[in-house]
Amino acid sequence: MLSISIILEMILDKIIIMKLKFLLILCALLLSFSVKAQYDISLEIKNSESDTMYIGYFHLGSTYSFDTCVNKKGKFRFKRKDKNMPNGMYFFADTKGKFTEFIIQDETKMSFSTINDDWTANMFVKGSKMENIYYDYLKKSKTLENEFKKLSSITNNRNEYNEKLAILRHQNDSLKEDFIKQYPDHLFSKVLLCSKPIIPPTNNIYNEDGSLDSLATRLQAFQYYKRHYFDNIDLSCDALIRTPKEVFADKYKDFWEKVLKYDIADSLIYYSDSLIALTKEGGDMYKYFINDITKRYLTDNVMGHDKVYVHMIKKYFATGKVTWMHLSDVEMNVQRAERWENLLVGKTVPDLACPLDDDNSQWHSLSELNNRYRLLVFWSIECGHCTKEMPKLAEFYNNNKEKYDLGIFGVHTEGDLNQMREFCQKYNILWTTTNGLYANYNWREYFDIEKTPVIFLLDNNNKILAKNFSVEALPQILDMIEKGLLNL
């Protein structure tokens, strides 16, 4: 028979076990709730004129609405267990065109209340200190904005206008600087910093005679501006992707399409790697930079810029750093980059040989050309663009082949050979055009030929000097090479 003490011990053990099970279940429920209840945001607008409210976010220059609430009493609640609200700038908007922006910074449960006549000026927020700090700034900024508008009525005294304008601008700048200094970790501080201009130092360059070299001075200032373009933009902050376009998206786009527009591939590669290194590896900004730069130079038509695409694939895709993309898409890009790498400017093309006709009796090759420059031309009689470009190339070749010591090796990619010969005779196309259906290697795969015409300019050792250019650009390209000015 068990003693009273043992029985009591067993009862206590059961109670403890039951409590532990209850705590484990409670913890599981709480954990499940914390994971599922991704956001809970309410908005109350006194005297609201709309019964429908949207909540949305900014993303790389675009706006997206992701939740809707209908309530005729001006009380709206947005609560979802299956969606998250990552840090960034968001907005409320009604069907009447009214809206206000707000910030999500690690807090996704809060209550907004305001008055219909001016949402921003009357906004109060419960559950978020960061949000109230942000709206306090907006209210002060709105006051200054109203003062700016009043200045337009001062027209009789220009000096007074300029003095007051200078004071207001100083107050506005001070408001920004004070906010950044007081709340350096606030997302809005990073937003404000993005608008801070890059001002190159004044450092004039002079010629030997003491005169100002204005061109060199401007170039030096531009180089400084280019190197420091992102100094005020925290690229480790993924939330900047989810801000209005003028904050980050426009600046990012201008950097590649305006500031770096005329840069060579090696410079583009340097800035690509340098900027990606400033992002948070695996974060949204990191993924965006890699995706955008890779796509940008996959489709870029500037000669030599394909080197950037090859670099991006080799450094990020082929090394397993692009984990967010489907494996088959990664592999497709790696294979394409491997083909493109063989075709970069400066690479040497293997000697290509093809027969003249279908009987394979007479073969010709690139190496038979003893000219200083060789053009390798892929074209077809069935290609409408080819039939326009080949007569232009024939005219240039016939008039300039001695001047440039130029030879051409043509490869007919598809179509009737007899029609091709008749076309060549009609337009005085004098170079040898071979039958590309037979060859000593798979040129279509090696040269990545998907459409025609495709033209490669080679030296007498088959090194690629230029490629994928129009016939109209050929004279300029040859002249630049002759003068040593073509640097790709």
Buried (B, 14 or more C-beta within 10 A) or exposed (E): EEEEEEEEEEEEEEEEEEEEEEEEEEEEEEEEEEEEBBBBBBBBBEEBEBBBBBBBBBBBBEBEEEBEBEBEEBBBEBEBEEEEBEBBBBBBBBEEEBBBBBBBBEBBBBBBBBBBEEBBBBBEBEBBEBBBBBBEBBBBBEEBEEBBEEBEEBEEEEEEBEEBBEEBEEBBEEBBEEBBEEBEEBBBBBBBBBEBEEEBEEEEBEEEEEEEBEEEBEEBBEEBBBEEBBEBBBBBBBBBBBBBBEBBBEBBBEBBEEBBEEBBBEEBBEBBBEBBEBBEEEBBBBBBBBBBBBEBBBEBEBBBBBBBBBBBBBBBBBEEBBEEBEEEEBEEBBEBBEEBBBBBBEEEBEEBBBBBEEEEEEBBBBBEBEBEBBBBBBBBBBBEEBBEBBBBBBBBBEEBBEEBEBBBBBBBBBBEBEEBBEBBEEBEBEBBBBBBBBBEEEBBEBBBBEEBBBBBBBBBEBBBBBBBBEBEBBEEBBEBBEEEEBEB
